[in-house]
Amino acid sequence: MAKHAIGIDIGGTGIKGALVDLKAGVVIGDRIRHETPEGANPNDVVEVVRKMLAELPRNHSSVGICFPSIVRHGVTLSAANVAKDWIGLDAAALFSEKLKRHVHILNDADAAGVAEIKFGAGKKIKGTVMMTTLGTGIGTALFTNGELVPNCELGHLEIGGVDYETKAAYSAMERENLSFETWANRLQVYFSTLERLFSPDLFIVGGGISKQHEQFLPLLTLNAPIVPASKRNNAGILGAASLAYKISKN
């Protein structure tokens, strides 16, 4: 029997969506993208998502949305690159009411991690797996025996008195015009701290820069293996769809 759901990935600049084959872990048909509305306030974002769903197959009720925020029980508790109006908002209820169907919402790094655990680099890995995304900031997702521990926001770890995201995110490399070698030295400090705190069995590194993983991952020395993510730009869509389908069946 086919297992399908829709995944929506909301970011500060773009909103992407697609129908997902949850057995194969792939997008079906075209991935649709719309610009995030200026200001990214809740009602405008919901309207873009409503239009996007009208372009996707209508006979699939499960919709998962990943969002750049801490999300607890459907409530968005922070706001990264979107309007502050999202803070403290019952976003799951808002989307469900406006879209006329049940919607599951989760943090974007958590969604990317779910995709890697179910379909990618973390598939069938036992024990503790730490997913990190290196981009404008640092996103993290933590799993134990394949189960997500939600909202592990570890990008903002304070190391040496500094919010280390400001030093180790890919944006810091670009901003300071760092070489891969210099950036890797900062990543070494960051990942060594994560390893000391959590002793994971595997690190997975995502974000756009993971396409160039050969330039920096081999420079890191850790006890656990550290590997690039495999689902790339579709990870948020895949993970959001997967969790929405799972919850709809419980």
N, C-alpha and C positions, 0 to 999 in steps of 0.2 A: 504494500500500500504506500502511495506517495506521501511524503511528509513535507509540506510546504508552509512557509510563513513569510511575512514581509519584514524586512529590516530597514530602519531609517537611522542615518548617522548625521546628527546635527553638530555643525562646527561653527566657529566664529565667522568664517567666510563663505562656506558652502554647506548645503544640505543634500545628502546623497541617499538614494533609496533603491531597493530592488526586491524582487521575489527570490526566495532562497530554497534550494533543494537541500533539505536537512539530512538526507541520507548521504549524499555525495559531498556536502559542504561546499557547494558552488552557487554562484548567482545564475538564475535562469533569465535568459533574454538580456535586454539592455539595462544597464545601471543608469538611473535618471539622476541628474544633478540640477539644482537650482541655487542661485545666489542666496545667501542668508540676508534677510532684509536689514537695511541700515538701522542700527540701534538694537536689533535682535530682541525686541520686546515680546512678551509671551503671545499676545493675540496675533501679531504679524507672523511670527514663526509658525503658529498653529495653522494659519491660513495657507502658508506655503506647503506645509505637510499635507493639508487637505487636498490641495491641487495635485500634489505628487501622487497621492493615493488614487486619485481619479485617473491617472495615467497608468496605473499598475492593475494587474488582474483583481477583480472585485470579489471573487468567490473564496478568498482566503482571509479568515477573520482574525487570525493571530497577527498582531503588530507589535514589534519591539522597537524602541527608540533609545539610542544611546546619546548621551548629552554631556557637555563639559562641566560637570558639577558633582559634588557629593550628593548621592541620592539615597534617602532612607525611607522605606515604605512609600515610595512614589513621590515624596516631597524633595524638591531640589533645595539643598542647604547652602550652596555656594554658587558663584557665577564667574566663569572664566571666559572672557571675550564675548560675553552676552550681557543683556541689561540686568541691572541689580534687582529688577522686579521679580526675577526668578527666585531670589533668596527667600526661603520659607514658603514657597508656593507648592500647593498640591498639584504638581504638573501632571501626574498620571490621571487624576480626576478631570483636569482641564482638557487634556487630549481626548480622553474617553468620551467626555460630554460633547465636544465639538465635532469629533470624527464619527460619533455614533457606533463605536465598537470598543471592545476592551483593548487597552494599551498598557504594555509593560515598559517601564522606563528604568534605565540604569546608567551608571557612570561609563564614560567612553573608554577609559583604559580597562575597566572590568570587562566590557563587551569584547574588546580586542583580545583580552586574555582568554575569554571563553572560546573564541574562535580558534585560538592556537591550541587550547587543551582538547577540544573536540575534534578538530580537523587538521591541525598543523603540527608544529614542532613539539608540542607537549602531549601529543596523543599517546595514551597508554603509559604515561610516566607515573610511577607511584611515588608517594612521599610529597615533599613540598616543592612547588614550582613558583618562581617569581618572574612575572612578566614586567618589563619596563618599556616605555615608549619614549624615545628621545626626539624632541622637536622643539617647539616654542618653549615648552616646559618639559617636565619629566612626569609621565604618568606611570603608575604601578598597579599591578593586580597580583593578589596572592591566592594560591590554591593549595589545598591539602588533599591528596588522593583524588584529584579531579574536581573537588568541590570548591567553589569560590568563597573567599572570605571578603565580603563587600567593603568598598570604600577604604582600602588601605592606601591612603594618600601619603606616600613616602618620598615624593619628589622634593618636598620642602623640609627634609631632614636638616637640622642644624649641625654642621660639621665645622669645627674651628671657629665657632661664633658667627657663621655665615649660613644663610638659606642656600643650600648647596645647589639647588636648581639654577640659581643665578650664575653659577660657575661651570656646571657640567651639562646643562641642556645643549642641544645642537645650536640653538640660537646664540648661546655664549660663544661657541666656536666661530660662528659667522660674524657676530658683533665685534669680537676681538681679533678676527683674522688669524685664528690659531691654526697651526699645523695639526695633522692627525696625531702626531706623536705627542705634542703638548696637550691636546685635548684628551688623549688616552691616559695621560698621567692623572688628570682630574677624574676621569671615569674610574680609574683604579681606586682612588680614594673613596669614591661613592660606592662602588660595588663591593669593596672590601668591608665597608661599614654595614651594608645590607647583609653580607655573608656572616659577619660577626653577630648580628642581631637575630637572624633567622635560619642560618645553616641550611639553605635550600639544596635540593638535589639537582636542580637545573635552573639556570637563568635563560630567559628568552628576551631578545632585544628587538623591538619594533620601531616604528617611525620611518619616515621617508629615507633617512640616512642609512637605515639597515640594508638598503640596496648596495651600499659600499662597505659592507661589514668586513671585507678582507683588509680594508685599510686601517681598522682599529681594534676589532675583537681579538686578533692574534697577539696584540700588544698587552693584553690584560692577563694577569696571573692570579687565578682563583682556585680554590679547591673544587668547586662545582664546575661542570661544563657550562659554557656560555655560548649560545647559538643564535643565529638570526631568526626572526619571525618569518613565516612562510606565506601568510595570507595577505600581507601588504595592505593596500588601500581598501580592500573589501572586508577587513577584519571586523570593524565595528558593525557593519551590516549583518555579517554572518553571526556574530555573537549575540546581537540584539534579537535577531529572528529566532535563534536557537532557544534562548531563555524564554521568550514570549510563548513559543510553542510548548515548551516543557510546562510552564505555569498554567497554560490553558488546559492541559490534560490532567492536572492535579486536582 
